Amino acid sequence: MANVNFYATLCPGLEDVAAEEIEKLGGRVIEIRQNRGRVFFEGSRKIISIINSYSRILERLNVLLYRGKFSDLNEIYSAVKKLDFEFLKGKTFAVRSMRAGVHDFTSVDVARVAGQAVIDSFMESYGERLKVNLNEPDVIIRVEVVDDELFVGVDTTGDDALHKRWWRVYNHPAHLNATIACAMLILAEWNVKKSLIDPMCGSGTIPIEAALMGRNIPNKRDFAYQRLCSSESDLAKDAGKGEMELYGVEKFRKHLEGAIRNAENAGVADTITFSQGDATKIEGIYDVIITNPPYGLRIWKKGMIRKLYEKFAVAARKCMQEESRLVVITTEHKIFGESVAKVGLSLVHERYVKYGGLITKIMVYSLP
């Protein structure tokens, strides 16, 4: 069976991590659009279900139908109209559009023009008028405009992107994107043999995702491709409980109870030890410390942020040994860097990641 061309979307800044994951799941990476949140690759049809079920980093997987330059809406119409939409026979469809860059039209205009092109193409080829269903379509056509490039694809994931995890029943007001949490685990070089603590765990995203990764538990939800076609795969099974040392510490009881509920819904509550406590007073020795400390709108006074970061840096340093790693994500990376420098930690790796309209930085530290 011939390979299929795909493109995946994700948080900008994590493209290399995503590319490595795609290769491990059976794809062959063709191009990485660094800091643009896209990876292009090819693979067999069976990886549609594998990637949707087991990707920890990607947000959406699309079958690539077209990629090319354009200059105006007329050229978008022409490019889409030339495509073969035979796979839409007997199906309803909807166009979901995205626009990035400076243009004299909106994303609504893109959706309107592309949708008409799909309808006209199908009518000319098969003599039938396709049915549009904007709310619950059988097939989602993604039409995305990025500067002067046009991308057309079939969404295999669905309207709910992969970062919207099935297990989340409690939402912390500033919970971490689960795909970023998984990237932080990978950048920390965490594995099931290493102890891990999140001292400011909020709704439990980091330890829960570690448990799911460690037990190889798939994403449990319906995907868009299931309404379009079957996709054979050799899906791995849950690896079982295993022996992992995962800890989540949260200062506020409300969030702690929410984290426990999330872990129970994910089926990993028996793998994580949650407790109420202060991140600036943690004790013990851990191989990996990963956390998403308050920043930005969560603490409006920079003086409060500096005080918290300095106290946390002191506590974290005491909990580290020779091979330990400390990983954080924050917009206040300068303040955090100054705080850990005071306790003698060394920067191992750093990268910017665009998250929720903010430019954050993931930083990895070790003992000198």
Secondary structure, DSSP 8 states (H G I E B T S, - for coil): ---EEEEEE--TT-HHHHHHHHHHTT-EEEEEETTTTEEEEEE-TTHHHHHHHH-SS-SEEEEEEEEEE-SSHHHHHHHHHTS--GGGTT-EEEEEEEEES--SS-HHHHHHHHHHHHHHHHHHHHS---EE-SSS-SEEEEEEEETTEEEEEEESS-SS-TTS-TT--S--TT---HHHHHHHHHHTT--TTS-EEETT-TTTHHHHHHHHHHHT----S--GGGGT------------S----EEEEESSHHHHHHHHHHHHHHT-GGGEEEEE--GGG--S-EEEEEE----GGGS--HHHHHHHHHHHHHHHHHTEEEEEEEEEEES-HHHHHHHHHTTT-EEEEEEEEEETTEEEEEEEEE--
